[in-house]
Every structure is written in structure tokens, then in C-alpha cells.
Amino acid sequence: MTLNYIWVGFFLIALGVGLVKLLLFGDTAVFTAMVTATFDSAKTGFEISIGLTGVLTLWLGLMKVGEKGGAIGAMAYVVRPFFRRLFPEVPAEHPAIGSLIMNFAANMLGLDNAATPLGLKAMQELQSLNPDKETATNAQIMFLVLNTSGLTVIPISIMVYRAQLGAANPSDVFLPILITTYFASLVSLVLVGVIQRINLLDPVLLAYLVGVTGLVAAAVWYFTGLPQDQVQAISNVVANVILYGVIASFLLMALFHKVNAYEAFIEGGKEGFQVAIRIIPYLVAILVAIGVFRASGTLDLLVDGLGRMFSALGLRTDIIPALPTALMKPLSGSGARGMMVDAMTTYGADSFVGRLASTFQGATDTTFYILALYFGSVGVRKTRYAVACGLFADLVGVIAAIFVAYIFWG
């Protein structure tokens, strides 16, 4: 399965559904909506790419400061044994290790704006080790699948949306999202590790996995012991203090090693605009395909079909109104966010549907967006099994979210 077939499939499926709606049901507006979606999505893709310029410049500049000042090297030293076994193709001293660490840290803190440029930097550095520049390496696939599994310890943005939409306890989804996203990430790591024949029983690898699991368990224990009204405030402070602490440590290390931090920042920041321009065609391509798929009504038909199937099998159908968020999440982060907001607006932020939609939103990341963005930034066209594993991570996250939601609110 490659992005090529999936991309073309979106258009052809939308065409088929549009023709049926036009010829059999007399829906004369469907193709107008589909064509309009192409223009709107192209505009959105361009605006997202250009909008990334500033934050790319900021974080690529800071990464250069951290690299020259030795801060990234120090951070990489702590987890290098783990990453060496998870990414055996990457040399121990390669700068990609530092970028990988920073990207995963930003994702875990729910800091999307910081994670994206760090991820793009990591992908560029992994690409420098790629002997076939158009084909994804094992390391690139492992990196992207772990990104699509969306490990998030503190889902700040989701809690903010819940607060804005009137949730009595906006942070009541914190624990379910943490459990769901960690389970999805762990399963994804094992899946890709098996495919790549990584020794998952290696004592060092196991030690790190057990340690991280312990830290997640400790975070869960700490936050569950707090009053509900304090969880969001404390998690927000913790995330941003850690982020600013990273920035400050980069600068202090640069001063300690007598590195000109300003010049290093300018040097790294110059790459920001170039990366933003390079990803425009890739991002526009995938967003237009998704926009047409949505405008044709295919997604609505899929949800309705699932509802009927659940009813026929005698299964609970109370999850159906929340499924659009889950189905949209691999395709579009903003689209899934809109579905989540719509679910909370329609059914209530504190309803089962509203909470499940929030959990879906935090369970995984936007697979096709990430693949198009990261692979597009380095010109990789042959993605091998990255799409299949990324979608499997999404599926695991959705199933886990449903079970966790029933345990907490069912």
C-alpha cells in the first residue's frame, strides 16, 4: 500500500459516490461541493505550509543552538542505548538522535507547534543516512509510525476545547487519553520492531520500556490524586515550564561552551523557510484528496453503514456519533478537531459521545498528514509499509479508546 494508491483512491471513490448521488438521487450540488473543496483544501494546505515558516525558523534555530552548544548531545547520551537498539541504522553519535528525542518529548507534552519542526529536522537528518533517497528506510518508518501513534502525556489543547464548550471537568479525559495513546504507541513499536526484526527482548530495550511505563504509571497516579479543577492548570504549567526549560538549557550550554548562540540560531533558522516551501505540494495534494472525500459525503455514508452493522450484530451503537472523529483523525487533524467540537456541541461536552470523541482526538495522530508532511519534506516517494503500520496504530488507538471510554463512562 502506498500513498499513491490511497491518494488516487480518495478521488475515485468520491467520484463514484458523487455520480450515484447525482444520477440516482438528483443531488445537483454534490459536484459543486467537491470542486469547491479542492480550492478550499488547496488554500488550506498552502496556508498551513506558510504558517509553519515562523515556528520552523524558531525551532530549527534553537536546535542549531542546542547542537553547537552540546545540550542535544547531553540529552542524547542519556537515551542513546535505547535509541541505538530501536534505530540500529542510525550511528550512535549522529545528530538525528537528538532531533528524535526532542520530537518525541514535544509530542508527549502535547506541544504540536514545537513537535512538527523538530520532526522535520529529524527526518532530514535520517534522510542524510538514506542510500536510496526515494525509498523510506527502516529508521524513518519506525520514527513516523511512532509519531502516528500519537503518544501524548498531557493533552492540553483537548482540555482547552472541552473547557470552552462547557465541560464541568475539562480534564476528565486526561487519564483515558494517556492510557489509550500509550497502549497504541507500545503496540506500534512492537509491530514495527517485529517487521524490522529488532530484538525486542534485549535487556536494555526492555529496561527502558519498563522505565517509561513506570513513569507513565506515576504520572497517572499523581494526576488522579489531584482535584479535577487543578489537573488542567498544573499540566499546562508543567508542559510549558519544561519547554521553556529546554530553551534556557540550550542557551546556557551555548554560553558555557562559548558558542555564539545568536549566530547559531540564525544559521539554523535559515532552513525554516526552505522546508516550508518544499512541503507545499505534498501537503496540498493530500488535503485536496481528503477534502473531496469529505465533500462527496463518503464519510457520512461510512458512518451510517457502521451504525447499521453495529445494530445488526447486536452491539452498542452509542459510539457511532463519535466515530467521525476517529475516522477523520488519520486524514486530517483539523478535520478531526472539527468533528470533535461538533460532537461536543451536539451531544454535550460531558456526554459519553463528547468524552469519547475527545479520547479519539487524543488517541492517535494524523497518519496521512504526517506521512505527506515528513516524507514530502525529504522527497521520499516509496513509503513501503509505513502507511499500513500507521493505520494499524490508528486502529489500535480507536479500539483502545472505546474500551477505556466504556470503563470510565460506560
Secondary structure, 3 states (H helix, E strand, C coil): CCHHHHHHHHHHHHHHHHHHHHHHHCCCCHHHHHHHHHHHHHHHHHHHHHHHHHHHHHHHHHHHHHHHHCHHHHHHHHHHHHHHHHCCCCCCCCCHHHHHHHHHHHHHCCCHHHHHHHHHHHHHHHHCCCCCCCECCHHHHHHHHHHHCCCCCCCHHHHHHHHHCCCCCHHHHHHHHHHHHHHHHHHHHHHHHHHCCCCCCCHHHHHHHHHHHHHHHHHHHHHHCCCHHHHHHHHHHHHHHHHHHHHHHHHHHHHHCCCCHHHHHHHHHHHHHHHHHHHHHHHHHHHHHHHHHHHCCHHHHHHHHHHHHHHHCCCCCCCHHHHHHHHHCCCCHHHHHHHHHHHHHHHCCCCHHHHHHHHHHHHCCCHHHHHHHHHHHHCCCECCCHHHHHHHHHHHHHHHHHHHHHHHHC
